Amino acid sequence: MTFPIILDFIVVTLLIATILYAVSLNKKLSKLYQNREELQKFIETFSESLLKAEISMNKLRLSGEKVFTDLSEKLKEGGTLRDDLTYLMERGEKLAGTLEKEVRAARDVEKSLNQKKPLPSKTKSGGDDSNTSEDDQKDGNEPDLIRSLRNVR
């Protein structure tokens, strides 16, 4: 065999390998083009999903800020109401104390007046004096009033 034939044989072998590689590469490229369309659809869908997620995050952030501001306002109102209620309770306690002192003083005055008065006598009709029973009823109700005021505290 001569040298040019061997050289032709090597070139033919390399050309066959190149053709086979080109066919294989062509198949891979056609798959890539087919997958490219699917990949393009996937990228578009993914982009839409990202956009929706971004919009949702913005809405969530805005609603969170709104809730925070509303809650802050409610806390401020609650603090103001707490202060007002504390003030009213203090005033109520002072008034209850004053009322209790006044009731005691009135009882003391009433007792001293009752001790100076003679015992009520029976009227000609034989009945008891109606004012005395009303006074007794008032005396019986006043401790209930004081107890109620104390329970409110």
C-alpha positions in Angstrom: 0.0 0.0 0.0 1.1 3.2 -0.8 1.3 6.3 1.2 -1.4 8.3 -0.6 -3.9 5.4 -0.1 -3.2 5.3 3.6 -3.6 9.0 3.8 -6.9 8.8 1.9 -8.1 6.1 4.2 -7.3 8.2 7.3 -9.1 11.2 5.8 -12.1 9.1 4.9 -12.2 7.7 8.5 -12.0 11.2 9.9 -14.7 12.4 7.5 -17.0 9.6 8.6 -16.4 10.4 12.3 -17.1 14.1 11.5 -20.4 13.3 9.7 -21.5 11.0 12.6 -20.6 13.8 15.1 -22.5 16.3 13.0 -25.6 14.1 12.9 -25.4 13.7 16.6 -25.0 17.4 17.1 -27.9 18.1 14.8 -30.2 15.8 16.8 -29.1 17.6 20.0 -29.7 21.0 18.4 -33.2 20.0 17.2 -34.0 18.8 20.8 -32.7 22.1 22.1 -34.9 24.1 19.7 -37.9 22.0 20.7 -37.1 22.5 24.4 -36.4 26.1 23.7 -40.1 26.7 23.0 -41.0 24.9 26.2 -38.3 26.8 28.1 -39.6 30.1 26.6 -43.1 29.2 27.9 -41.7 28.3 31.2 -39.8 31.5 31.5 -42.9 33.6 30.6 -45.0 31.7 33.1 -42.2 32.1 35.7 -42.0 35.8 35.0 -45.8 36.2 35.4 -45.6 34.3 38.7 -42.8 36.5 39.9 -44.8 39.6 38.9 -47.9 38.3 40.8 -45.8 37.5 43.8 -44.3 41.0 43.8 -47.7 42.5 43.6 -48.9 40.3 46.4 -45.9 41.2 48.5 -46.6 44.9 48.0 -50.3 44.4 48.9 -49.2 42.5 52.0 -46.7 45.1 53.0 -49.3 47.9 52.6 -51.9 46.0 54.5 -49.4 45.3 57.3 -48.5 49.0 57.4 -52.3 49.8 57.6 -52.8 47.3 60.4 -49.8 48.7 62.2 -51.1 52.3 62.0 -54.6 51.3 63.0 -53.3 49.4 65.9 -51.1 52.3 66.9 -54.1 54.6 66.8 -56.2 52.1 68.9 -53.4 51.8 71.4 -53.2 55.6 71.7 -57.0 55.8 72.2 -56.8 52.9 74.7 -54.1 54.8 76.7 -56.2 57.9 76.7 -59.3 55.9 77.9 -57.2 54.2 80.5 -56.0 57.6 81.8 -59.6 58.9 81.8 -60.9 55.8 83.6 -58.1 56.1 86.2 -59.1 59.7 86.8 -62.8 58.9 87.1 -62.0 56.0 89.5 -59.9 58.4 91.7 -62.7 61.0 91.6 -65.3 58.3 92.3 -63.3 57.1 95.3 -63.0 60.6 96.6 -66.7 61.2 96.1 -67.6 57.9 97.8 -65.4 58.8 100.8 -67.0 62.2 101.0 -70.5 60.7 100.7 -69.7 58.1 103.4 -68.4 60.9 105.7 -71.6 62.9 105.0 -73.8 59.9 105.6 -72.1 59.3 108.9 -72.3 62.9 109.9 -76.0 62.9 109.0 -76.6 59.8 111.1 -74.8 61.3 114.0 -76.9 64.5 113.7 -80.1 62.4 113.3 -79.1 60.3 116.4 -78.5 63.4 118.4 -81.8 64.9 117.3 -83.6 61.6 118.1 -82.1 61.5 121.5 -83.3 65.1 122.2 -86.8 64.3 120.9 -89.3 62.5 123.0 -90.4 59.0 121.9 -93.1 59.2 119.4 -96.5 58.7 120.9 -99.5 56.9 119.6 -102.1 59.1 117.9 -105.7 59.3 118.9 -106.6 56.7 116.3 -104.2 54.3 117.9 -101.8 54.0 115.0 -98.1 54.5 115.1 -96.4 57.5 113.6 -95.6 56.7 109.9 -92.5 59.0 109.8 -90.7 56.7 112.3 -91.1 53.6 110.1 -89.8 55.6 107.0 -86.8 56.8 109.0 -86.1 53.2 110.1 -86.3 52.1 106.5 -83.9 54.8 105.3 -81.4 53.7 108.0 -81.7 50.2 106.8 -81.1 51.1 103.2 -78.1 53.4 103.8 -75.7 50.7 104.7 -76.7 48.9 101.5 -75.9 52.0 99.6 -72.5 52.3 101.2 -71.8 48.6 100.6 -72.7 49.0 97.0 -70.4 52.0 96.6 -67.6 50.1 98.2 -68.2 47.1 95.9 -67.9 49.4 92.9 -64.4 50.4 93.9 
